[in-house]
Amino acid sequence: MANTKSAKKRILVSQKKALRNKMIKSRTKTAVKKAAKAIEAGGAKDTDAVYISAVSLIDKAVTKGVLHKNTAARKKSRLAKRLNKAS
């Protein structure tokens, strides 16, 4: 248990940051799964929109410092590869 006032504050701040990071990661994972499912199902108009939104969320996660840029590049590349293979 934290004894000092600053240590107590650090605990609160780190909990807030962890929650924020968890929300961003969860939202990104959901978008990637949704895009993968749309690509598997087909439907060109729908697929492009879902793919673009997934890539956008991945990029936002990088700018917020939740994902590493290489991890994001890998995720986007795999999604693009799936999209190109399907179409």
N, C-alpha and C positions, 0 to 999 in steps of 0.2 A: 504494500500500500504506500502511496506517495505521502511524504511528510510535508514538503514545502509547497508553498502556493504555486510556484512556477512549475513544479513537477505535476501538480494536479491539473494545471492548465494544459501542459503538454499531453497528458492522457486524453483530455477532452478534444484537443485539436487533432490528435492522431486518430481518435475514433471517428471524428467527422470526415477526415480525409479518407480513411479506410472505407467508410460507407459510400462516399462519393465515387471512389475508384471502383468499388464493387458494382455500383449502379451503372457506371459507364461500361465496364467489362461485360456485364450481363446484357445490356442493350446491344452492344456490338456483337456478342455471340448469337443473340436471337436474330439479328439482322442477317448475319452470315448464314445461319441455318435456314432462314426464310428464303434467302437468295438461292441457296443450293437446292432447296425443295422446288422452287419456281423453275429453275434451270432443268431439273430432272423432268418436271411435268410438261414443260414446253410453253408455248404461247409467247411469241416474240415481243409483243408490246409490253406485256406485264413483266416479263423477265428483265428487260432492259431497265425499267424503272426501279425494280427491286434491287438489281445489281448496283445501280448508281447510288441508291440510298445506303446500301451496305458499305460501299467504298467510302462514301462521305462520312459515315459514322466511324469507320476505321481511321480515317485521316484526323477526325476530331479527337479520337482517343490518343493519337500520337501528339497532337498539339497540347493536350492537357497533361501529357506525361504519364499516361496510364499504360500505353503500349510502347515498346521500343520500335524505332523506325524500320528496322530490318524485319521484325515480326510482322509489322503491318504490310510491308512490301511482299512478304511471303504469302500472307493471307489473301491479299489482292491478286497476286499472281495465280494462286491456285483457283480462285474464283473465276478469273478471266480465262484460264485454261479450260475450266469446265464449260464456261459460256461458249467459247469458240468451238469446242468439241461438239456441243449440242447443236450449234447452228451451222 
